[in-house]
Amino acid sequence: MTRTILVTGGAGYIGSHTSVLLLQRGFDIVIADDLSNSSLRAVETIEVLGDRRVAFEEVDLTDQAAVAGVFDRHPIEGVIHFAGVKAVGESVQEPLRYYRTNLTSAMNLLDEMAAHEVWDLVFSSSATVYGDPEMLPIDESAPTRPTNPYGRTKLMIEDICRDVARADRRWRINLLRYFNPIGAHSSGDLGEDPRGIPNNLVPFVMQVAVGRRQQVEVFGNDWDTPDGTGVRDYIHVLDLAEGHLAALDHLETGCDELNLGTGHGASVFEVIKTTENVSGKAIPFEVVDRRAGDIACSLAEVSKANRRLDWRADRNLEVMLSDAWRWQSKHPEGYGD
Ligand SMILES: NC(=O)c1ccc[n+]([C@@H]2O[C@H](COP(=O)([O-])OP(=O)(O)OC[C@H]3O[C@@H](n4cnc5c(N)ncnc54)[C@H](O)[C@@H]3O)[C@@H](O)[C@H]2O)c1
């Protein structure tokens, strides 16, 4: 029998790419999303690329009765939980909204999973839980000291998951700590479409390349890195999506944390230069002050995920940025709503 997976936040950036792969792998999927940061057009595109229908439920996960209704209506056997609010800066301005949305959603979901005897969960955590790392690359045993409310919601949800898994041995949970997902589906029809001013470097660079914005602001060129700009472990969103399928396939009793990254870093200047190469567009930039809370370098130790999930992120920076550019140049205004 086909397994049915609930994908919360499945209309969003990472959830939509994962949903396509789930359909292609033969899973039935239910997407639960309130569309607060996404578009129904992404769900339509998932159906086209996955060549199958999706059951779509427009629900706010902070509403427990609505979450219960989703489990009542569908034969759900496993959950990938992407839904949540995710902007670091916004979380500093509006901490209560972040705690309420992310924690209430996760607790409602865990409650209804248990009530419906669904014990398999893959959760979107983040490298943000590590805060400013003492050692690079960062492995899963590194101290967790998030420096902002968003990161703290991720760590609190991880703690909740560890506690429920300790209390009841039926739970099988993989907590995936993503590094920096970028790129888009190779068709150019599914990609990242942030509302307002992008918080992350690559969507910003792409909007400059396509002429929607004037120039990129580079937050400091005096970091302790080879070219002075910040270094991050970028991972192609499709490699990340494949990591979720592997995480579903390799659930074990209890709760485990896994880094998903490449183990390789790229600087802001490398991202700008490579985007110029793949797009043929000049990317004007200006170096400005460092942003509060930023760190010089983040790099994942990925051997645990490679080994436990039998998975590896292979796509390089050039592929990531040419796929991002294909999406942005085909859809200059994103999904257009
Ligand atoms: N993109 C990154 O750089 C990154 C890095 C690490 C972790 N993550 C985590 O991965 C997950 C997915 O990230 P993304 O980049 O795809 O974000 P996204 O905003 O594109 O997707 C999140 C989806 O959740 C939905 N949503 C938000 N609140 C909801 C609610 N209360 N009820 C129902 N749906 C709701 C949004 O409409 C959106 O479609 C998030 O949990 C995020 O914190 C993202």
The ligand as a Tripos MOL2 file, in Angstrom:
@<TRIPOS>MOLECULE
LIG
   44    48     1     0     0
SMALL
NO_CHARGES

@<TRIPOS>ATOM
      1 N1         15.4520   28.3810    4.2520 N.am      1 LIG1
      2 C1         16.4200   28.2930    5.1590 C.2       1 LIG1
      3 O1         17.4540   28.9280    5.0300 O.2       1 LIG1
      4 C2         16.2480   27.4000    6.3730 C.ar      1 LIG1
      5 C3         17.3830   27.0320    7.1080 C.ar      1 LIG1
      6 C4         17.2230   26.2180    8.2170 C.ar      1 LIG1
      7 C5         15.9590   25.7790    8.6050 C.ar      1 LIG1
      8 N2         14.8750   26.1590    7.8780 N.ar      1 LIG1
      9 C6         13.5560   25.7010    8.3160 C.3       1 LIG1
     10 O2         12.9840   24.9120    7.2920 O.3       1 LIG1
     11 C7         11.5650   25.0690    7.2650 C.3       1 LIG1
     12 C8         11.1260   25.4440    5.8720 C.3       1 LIG1
     13 O3         11.8100   26.6310    5.4840 O.3       1 LIG1
     14 P1         11.5220   27.3530    4.0890 P.3       1 LIG1
     15 O4         12.7520   28.0920    3.7480 O.co2     1 LIG1
     16 O5         10.9490   26.3860    3.1340 O.co2     1 LIG1
     17 O6         10.4260   28.4030    4.5710 O.3       1 LIG1
     18 P2          9.0600   28.8630    3.8600 P.3       1 LIG1
     19 O7          8.5990   30.0720    4.6000 O.co2     1 LIG1
     20 O8          9.2380   28.9570    2.3970 O.co2     1 LIG1
     21 O9          8.1090   27.6280    4.2060 O.3       1 LIG1
     22 C9          7.4120   27.5290    5.4160 C.3       1 LIG1
     23 C10         5.9570   27.2670    5.0830 C.3       1 LIG1
     24 O10         5.2140   27.1670    6.3110 O.3       1 LIG1
     25 C11         3.9850   27.8650    6.1570 C.3       1 LIG1
     26 N3          3.5410   28.2550    7.5010 N.ar      1 LIG1
     27 C12         4.0840   29.1820    8.3310 C.ar      1 LIG1
     28 N4          3.3870   29.2380    9.4810 N.ar      1 LIG1
     29 C13         2.4030   28.3200    9.3870 C.ar      1 LIG1
     30 C14         1.3410   27.9050   10.2490 C.ar      1 LIG1
     31 N5          1.1740   28.4540   11.4650 N.pl3     1 LIG1
     32 N6          0.4960   26.9400    9.8190 N.ar      1 LIG1
     33 C15         0.6320   26.3880    8.5850 C.ar      1 LIG1
     34 N7          1.6100   26.7410    7.7300 N.ar      1 LIG1
     35 C16         2.4840   27.7010    8.1210 C.ar      1 LIG1
     36 C17         4.3020   29.0370    5.2360 C.3       1 LIG1
     37 O11         3.1480   29.5080    4.5600 O.3       1 LIG1
     38 C18         5.3050   28.4010    4.2730 C.3       1 LIG1
     39 O12         4.6780   27.8480    3.1470 O.3       1 LIG1
     40 C19        11.2480   26.1210    8.3220 C.3       1 LIG1
     41 O13        10.8420   25.4620    9.5060 O.3       1 LIG1
     42 C20        12.5610   26.8250    8.5200 C.3       1 LIG1
     43 O14        12.6570   27.3670    9.8220 O.3       1 LIG1
     44 C21        14.9900   26.9460    6.7670 C.ar      1 LIG1
@<TRIPOS>BOND
     1     1     2 1
     2     2     3 2
     3     2     4 1
     4     4     5 ar
     5     4    44 ar
     6     5     6 ar
     7     6     7 ar
     8     7     8 ar
     9     8     9 1
    10     8    44 ar
    11     9    10 1
    12     9    42 1
    13    10    11 1
    14    11    12 1
    15    11    40 1
    16    12    13 1
    17    13    14 1
    18    14    15 2
    19    14    16 1
    20    14    17 1
    21    17    18 1
    22    18    19 2
    23    18    20 1
    24    18    21 1
    25    21    22 1
    26    22    23 1
    27    23    24 1
    28    23    38 1
    29    24    25 1
    30    25    26 1
    31    25    36 1
    32    26    27 ar
    33    26    35 ar
    34    27    28 ar
    35    28    29 ar
    36    29    30 ar
    37    29    35 ar
    38    30    31 1
    39    30    32 ar
    40    32    33 ar
    41    33    34 ar
    42    34    35 ar
    43    36    37 1
    44    36    38 1
    45    38    39 1
    46    40    41 1
    47    40    42 1
    48    42    43 1
@<TRIPOS>SUBSTRUCTURE
     1 LIG1         1 GROUP 0 **** ****
